[in-house]
Amino acid sequence: MTLVHGTQVHGVDVDTETRCSHYDTERDVIAIRFPCCDEFYPCYRCHDAVADHPREAWPEIKRAAEAVLCGVCGAELMIAEYLACNSQCPECDAGFNPGCAEHYELYFEG
């Protein structure tokens, strides 16, 4: 577990901006709170590696949940806000990895 702007982020080799051993480019700076455990992880692989339960994706009706943490500024974004942000933090303008969109179905239903 690593503290990122005062928020606990679980995973494998997580740094102070949420990068992990699986995704560690300059733009890999988000963590997602999983609905199954209410804990932040940088990626689904980290959840699978350290959680003691199967991961769950956020249901589409929960788009207003604050479930995405910006590792640069610490802002907690609503799912809808994150999905619409064009891979850039709406609070600090940090760039997020646009490749994350390829895995959205693992995190967000619909």
Phi, psi and omega per residue, in radians:
M1 nan 2.424 3.127
T2 -2.237 2.456 3.032
L3 -1.498 2.196 3.085
V4 -2.112 1.857 -3.086
H5 0.908 0.699 3.092
G6 1.472 0.002 -3.137
T7 -1.857 2.327 3.109
Q8 -1.278 2.217 3.064
V9 -2.155 2.149 -3.089
H10 -1.700 2.650 3.095
G11 2.714 -2.831 -3.076
V12 -1.893 2.019 3.127
D13 0.936 0.902 -3.126
V14 -1.388 2.311 3.087
D15 -1.665 -3.097 -3.033
T16 -1.328 -0.002 3.030
E17 -2.088 0.275 3.048
T18 1.466 0.089 3.049
R19 -1.181 2.664 -3.124
C20 -2.356 -3.102 -3.131
S21 -1.186 -0.334 -3.115
H22 -1.564 -0.649 -3.098
Y23 -2.374 1.899 -3.014
D24 -2.409 0.596 3.056
T25 -1.429 2.986 3.124
E26 -0.964 -0.559 -3.058
R27 -1.657 0.030 3.111
D28 -1.507 1.288 -3.005
V29 -2.236 0.735 2.978
I30 -2.276 2.751 2.955
A31 -2.287 2.625 -3.114
I32 -2.054 2.314 3.057
R33 -1.413 2.141 -3.139
F34 -1.509 2.397 -3.084
P35 -1.211 -0.380 -3.096
C36 -1.253 -0.440 -3.055
C37 -2.375 -0.096 -3.133
D38 1.049 0.577 -3.137
E39 -2.118 2.552 3.092
F40 -1.506 2.425 3.030
Y41 -2.402 2.550 3.101
P42 -1.164 -0.487 -3.086
C43 -2.804 2.948 3.131
Y44 -1.128 -0.567 3.136
R45 -1.155 -0.679 3.077
C46 -1.110 -0.763 3.111
H47 -1.015 -0.840 -3.112
D48 -1.081 -0.568 -3.076
A49 -1.343 -0.603 -3.003
V50 -2.067 -0.305 3.128
A51 -1.370 2.682 -3.124
D52 -1.756 0.456 -3.096
H53 -2.690 2.833 3.098
P54 -1.227 2.545 3.120
R55 -1.341 2.699 3.060
E56 -2.214 2.643 3.067
A57 -1.658 2.695 3.097
W58 -1.225 2.279 3.072
P59 -1.175 2.625 -3.085
E60 -1.022 -0.536 -3.117
I61 -1.263 -0.097 -3.120
K62 -1.823 0.475 -3.098
R63 -1.085 -0.316 3.127
A64 -1.495 -0.051 3.137
A65 -1.221 2.376 3.037
E66 -1.394 1.767 -2.988
A67 -2.317 0.068 -3.137
V68 -2.168 2.174 -3.115
L69 -1.811 2.205 3.012
C70 -1.404 2.100 -3.127
G71 -1.278 -0.254 -3.133
V72 -1.454 -0.865 -3.066
C73 -1.935 -0.236 -3.141
G74 1.528 0.076 3.118
A75 -1.140 2.437 3.021
E76 -1.783 2.043 -3.052
L77 -1.745 2.522 2.989
M78 -1.178 2.641 3.141
I79 -0.983 -0.828 -3.138
A80 -1.037 -0.694 3.130
E81 -1.120 -0.765 3.118
Y82 -1.116 -0.794 -3.099
L83 -1.124 -0.423 -3.107
A84 -1.753 0.081 -2.959
C85 -1.520 0.021 -3.137
N86 0.945 0.736 3.073
S87 1.019 0.666 3.098
Q88 -2.562 2.286 -3.125
C89 -1.084 2.204 3.120
P90 -1.235 -0.240 -3.140
E91 -1.607 -0.789 -3.036
C92 -2.121 -0.019 -3.141
D93 1.217 0.193 3.071
A94 -1.071 2.485 3.101
G95 -1.433 2.321 3.062
F96 -1.761 2.750 3.139
N97 -1.205 2.005 3.138
P98 -1.158 -0.341 3.101
G99 -1.159 -0.290 3.102
C100 -1.035 -0.493 -3.128
A101 -1.039 -0.434 3.120
E102 -1.185 -0.271 -3.100
H103 -2.009 0.164 -3.068
Y104 -0.929 -0.634 -3.090
E105 -1.125 -0.332 3.088
L106 -1.369 -0.318 -3.082
Y107 -1.971 -0.595 -3.003
F108 -2.325 2.141 3.083
E109 -1.274 2.726 3.063
G110 1.563 nan nan
